[in-house]
Every structure is written in structure tokens, then in C-alpha cells.
Amino acid sequence: MKKRMMTASLAVLIGLVSMTSCKKQQSQMVATPHKTMTVETQSRELTTNYSATIRGRQDIEIYPQVGGTLQKLCVTEGQRVKKGQILFIIDQVPYKAALTTAEANVKAAEAALATAQLNFDSRKRLYDQQVVSDFDLRKAENDLLSAKAALEQAKAQRINAANNLSYTTVMSPSDGVVGTLPYRQGALVGSAMTQPLTTVSDNDEMYVYFSMNETSLLEMIREYGSPEEAIKKMPSIQLQLSDGSILPDSGRVESISGVIDRTTGSVTLRAAFPNKNHLLHAGSSGNVIIPTYYNNCIVIPQEATVELQDKVLVYKVVDGKAQSTQITVAPINDGREYIVLDGLKQGETIIAEGAGLVREGTPVGQASTDTKDKQK
């Protein structure tokens, strides 16, 4: 009898312990407070920076076409010049002498031609009268042809001498700004020199060159349809100068290289920027800022996501529990937020913070709820 009573008491005790344990487990399953947010559509502008090199629309290196002593420098470094303005004068004395000689040779050739013509005309009359032979007539004709060729040769030499004389006056091939002047008056210069006399940069409009990797290029082509359409439809871009300031005038991409550099795996783009205030100088550097606009898109904080290998996950709140969902995000971001391209819909609720600590199926209690205004 006592054993039965002890057995019954033990059963009651075990039942009480079991109930207590269940209550503890139930208390542990109480929903944990988490900061959540309701997904809404917004608009964002994201920017991407690319290192850039600045050049003049025309950076023309000025080399002499004839050799001689540099007689006069007609400009100074940094001076703005017009097309056709004289930059340098090379010693003209030997070239003037050469032109005088060439002109004298032309006159001598003209006289020789006149003599040959008279001789041929005379020989022809005598031949018609059968006074001279056919050989004499042919020889006179050949002498006439030689005199004509000599005159043409003398004229060509005169043109060459005149050109050489004109080359002693080195003029600017375009409007622009004069660069450095490494040679001074009295220096011996020539067409074979390796360093130019100077560089004239047309900097009313500047070309800015920057590189984009192959992945970014493919994304841009997919967005616009083709490189040609990308050039037409890309938004205006900004240029950040070396001191961190932004150029007041915006620019546009004008060309995309059709060849990817095998060494760097990148393609070169060229943008044009107006240079009204002449803040830009050839050879300087900066950063091109390209904007990307997203309208009516879903934006979530990055701390609401978990990256697992190459996947990005968020935790939706479904029936009070955390449910992991894979999302697709835009390739560019500002380091704080993601633009969600797929995987979330407007009106859904997700865990906004500490997603890395959440487990699948965890009960979620809302500590607070973020809205669109709080994301900004």
C-alpha cells in the first residue's frame, strides 16, 4: 500500500516538474523585440567616382620644320594665343639666301628654255627645207624638252626655298594657351629634336579621360541598350577637382572606346567639360562623378541584410516569425543602403537591424517600426 502511495506521489512530482519545464520553454519562446520596417518605394540618386586625367581639346606640340638658331621668342609661358599668331622666329638669313638663289635659277632656266625654243623653231624650218637632217631636228626637240624640265625643277626648288623661309616663322596652329618654353633665344633647334618648342593647348573646352571596368561597362550597355545609346542618354556628369571642389559646369560623355585594355581589363571613356573660367589645365587630374537615378524603388538599410557567400538575405516578418528571403540589389550603393531590384514588395515588413543575429522562424516582437522618412 505504501509503495503504491509513493509511486503515485512520484508521478505527481514528475508531472509538476514537467509542467514547470514546459512553462519555462514557453516563456523562452516569447517573441523577441526587433526593430522592423515596412517596405515602401522611394527615389534615390547614387553616384560612382572614377579617377580622371584632364587634357585640352587640342594639345598640339610645336616642332620646328627647319633647323637654325632661335632668333626670337614672341610669346611667354601661359599666354593665350590665336590661330596664326607668331610664336618663334628662327634665323632667316640662310633661307632668304636660298630663296634668292632659287629665284635666280628659275630665271636662268627660263632663259635656257627660250634659247632651246628658238633653236628648235630654227631647226624645224631648216628641216622643212631639207637643209638639216632628222637627227638635228630630234636633238633640238630633246634640248627643248630638257629645258622645260629644268625650268619646272627650278620652280619646284623655288617653292621649297620659299616654304623653308616661311617655316622660320613658327605660328600657332590653333587658339589656345602656350605651355612651357624649354628653349631660349640663341638655342640651336631643328626638325629632329625630341622635345617640342612648346605646346599649345586649346582649353576653352577640356577633354576628361577615365576608365571603367568591363563589368560596369556591361551593366551600362544593358541599361541603355548599346554604347551609342548610352552616350545619348547618359545624364550629365560632374568633375571633382584635385582640391575636392566641384567644377561649376557639368559635362557629358562623348565617346566610349571600342577596345578593352588586356592589361587592366578596362575601357576608356572621354567626357567634354566647358572651361569658361579656365579652372582646368591640361595634364591635371580629378574625379568624374557619374549619377545613377532610381525612381519608385525599394530602399533598405544594409544592416537589415545578411550576406551569405554571393547571396544577400533579409528576414521578413510573416505571421510574427522571421522568414529569410533572398533579394537582388543594385550593383552600386552608398555604403549605407541597398537598392532592392527583386525579392521584396511594397508593404512587406522586414527586420531593420541586427539581421545577422536572427534565426529562421524566430518569433519577432516589434520594438519599433521604421518608415520611409526614417530611412533617409
C-alpha positions, 0 to 999 in steps of 0.5 A: 500500500505504501509503495503504491502511495509513493509511486503515485506521489512520484508521478505527481512530482514528475508531472509538476516538474514537467509542467514547470519545464514546459512553462519555462520553454514557453516563456523562452519562446516569447517573441523577441523585440526587433526593430522592423520596417515596412517596405515602401518605394522611394527615389534615390540618386547614387553616384560612382567616382572614377579617377580622371586625367584632364587634357585640352581639346587640342594639345598640339606640340610645336616642332620646328620644320627647319633647323637654325638658331632661335632668333626670337621668342614672341610669346611667354609661358601661359599666354593665350594665343590665336590661330596664326599668331607668331610664336618663334622666329628662327634665323632667316638669313640662310633661307632668304639666301636660298630663296634668292638663289632659287629665284635666280635659277628659275630665271636662268632656266627660263632663259635656257628654255627660250634659247632651246625654243628658238633653236628648235623653231630654227631647226624645224624650218631648216628641216622643212627645207631639207637643209638639216637632217632628222637627227638635228631636228630630234636633238633640238626637240630633246634640248627643248624638252630638257629645258622645260624640265629644268625650268619646272625643277627650278620652280619646284626648288623655288617653292621649297626655298620659299616654304623653308623661309616661311617655316622660320616663322613658327605660328600657332596652329590653333587658339589656345594657351602656350605651355612651357618654353624649354628653349631660349633665344640663341638655342640651336633647334631643328626638325629632329629634336625630341622635345617640342618648342612648346605646346599649345593647348586649346582649353576653352573646352577640356577633354576628361579621360577615365576608365571603367571596368568591363563589368560596369561597362556591361551593366551600362550597355544593358541599361541603355541598350548599346554604347551609342545609346548610352552616350545619348542618354547618359545624364550629365556628369560632374568633375571633382577637382584635385582640391575636392571642389566641384567644377561649376559646369557639368559635362557629358560623355562623348565617346566610349572606346571600342577596345578593352585594355588586356592589361587592366581589363578596362575601357576608356571613356572621354567626357567634354567639360566647358572651361569658361573660367579656365579652372582646368589645365591640361595634364591635371587630374580629378574625379568624374562623378557619374549619377545613377537615378532610381525612381519608385524603388525599394530602399533598405538599410544594409544592416537589415541584410545578411550576406551569405557567400554571393547571396544577400538575405533579409528576414521578413516578418510573416505571421510574427516569425522571421522568414529569410528571403533572398533579394537582388540589389543594385550593383552600386550603393552608398555604403549605407543602403541597398537598392532592392531590384527583386525579392521584396514588395511594397508593404512587406515588413522586414527586420531593420537591424541586427539581421545577422543575429536572427534565426529562421522562424524566430518569433519577432516582437516589434520594438519599433517600426521604421518608415520611409522618412526614417530611412533617409 
